[in-house]
Amino acid sequence: MVVPAFQQTLCDALRDREHHSNHDDELFYCSYLLGLLALESHGDAATEEEFIHLFSSSLNKTMVQENLNEQDQEHILDLWRQVSKSQ
């Protein structure tokens, strides 16, 4: 299946970024995305693009439900865009 391998690639990219970061905020953003990726399987996604769409939707909903401040939400979304587009 394409999607589980793609999801693993995204996790690997985030772990690599997390490993090389010296900034507490970026470590938090990477960890946040990794945690949500571990919880969200989206096994019904047929393509990488569909997975990105479904995960992005879940990410937005989760950040609102968890009352993350707007600055953290923007940084997490920016990191997600960077990682998902680079794969």
C-alpha positions as CSV (number, residue, x, y, z in Angstrom):
1,M,0.0,0.0,0.0
2,V,1.2,3.5,-0.9
3,V,-0.3,5.4,2.0
4,P,1.3,3.6,5.0
5,A,4.7,3.9,3.3
6,F,4.0,7.6,2.6
7,Q,2.9,8.1,6.2
8,Q,6.2,6.5,7.4
9,T,8.2,8.8,5.1
10,L,6.4,11.8,6.6
11,C,7.2,10.5,10.1
12,D,10.8,9.9,9.2
13,A,11.1,13.5,7.8
14,L,9.7,14.9,11.0
15,R,12.0,12.8,13.2
16,D,15.0,13.9,11.2
17,R,13.9,17.6,11.5
18,E,13.3,17.1,15.2
19,H,16.7,15.4,15.7
20,H,18.5,18.4,14.1
21,S,16.5,21.1,15.7
22,N,17.9,23.3,18.5
23,H,14.7,25.2,19.1
24,D,12.2,24.2,21.7
25,D,9.2,25.4,19.7
26,E,10.2,23.4,16.7
27,L,10.7,20.4,18.8
28,F,7.1,20.8,20.1
29,Y,5.7,21.3,16.6
30,C,7.5,18.2,15.3
31,S,6.3,16.1,18.3
32,Y,2.8,17.4,17.9
33,L,2.6,16.3,14.3
34,L,4.3,13.0,15.0
35,G,1.8,12.2,17.8
36,L,-1.1,13.0,15.6
37,L,0.3,11.0,12.7
38,A,0.7,8.0,15.0
39,L,-3.0,8.3,16.0
40,E,-4.4,9.0,12.5
41,S,-4.2,6.1,10.1
42,H,-6.5,7.3,7.3
43,G,-6.3,3.8,5.8
44,D,-9.2,4.7,3.6
45,A,-7.0,7.2,1.6
46,A,-6.3,5.9,-1.8
47,T,-3.5,8.3,-2.7
48,E,-0.9,10.4,-1.0
49,E,-2.8,13.6,-1.9
50,E,-5.9,12.2,-0.3
51,F,-4.0,11.3,2.8
52,I,-2.6,14.8,3.0
53,H,-6.1,16.3,2.6
54,L,-7.6,14.0,5.3
55,F,-4.8,14.5,7.7
56,S,-4.8,18.3,7.2
57,S,-8.5,18.4,8.0
58,S,-8.0,16.3,11.2
59,L,-5.0,18.5,12.1
60,N,-7.1,21.7,11.9
61,K,-9.9,20.2,13.9
62,T,-7.6,18.8,16.6
63,M,-5.7,22.1,17.1
64,V,-9.0,23.9,17.6
65,Q,-10.3,21.3,20.0
66,E,-7.1,21.4,22.0
67,N,-7.2,25.2,22.1
68,L,-3.7,25.7,20.7
69,N,-2.9,29.4,20.4
70,E,-3.0,30.9,16.9
71,Q,0.8,31.3,16.7
72,D,1.4,27.6,17.5
73,Q,-1.3,26.6,15.0
74,E,0.3,28.7,12.2
75,H,3.8,27.2,12.9
76,I,2.4,23.6,13.0
77,L,0.5,24.1,9.8
78,D,3.6,25.7,8.2
79,L,5.8,22.8,9.2
80,W,3.1,20.3,8.0
81,R,3.0,22.1,4.6
82,Q,6.8,22.0,4.3
83,V,7.1,18.3,5.2
84,S,4.1,17.1,3.2
85,K,5.2,19.0,0.1
86,S,8.8,17.9,0.3
87,Q,7.9,14.2,0.0
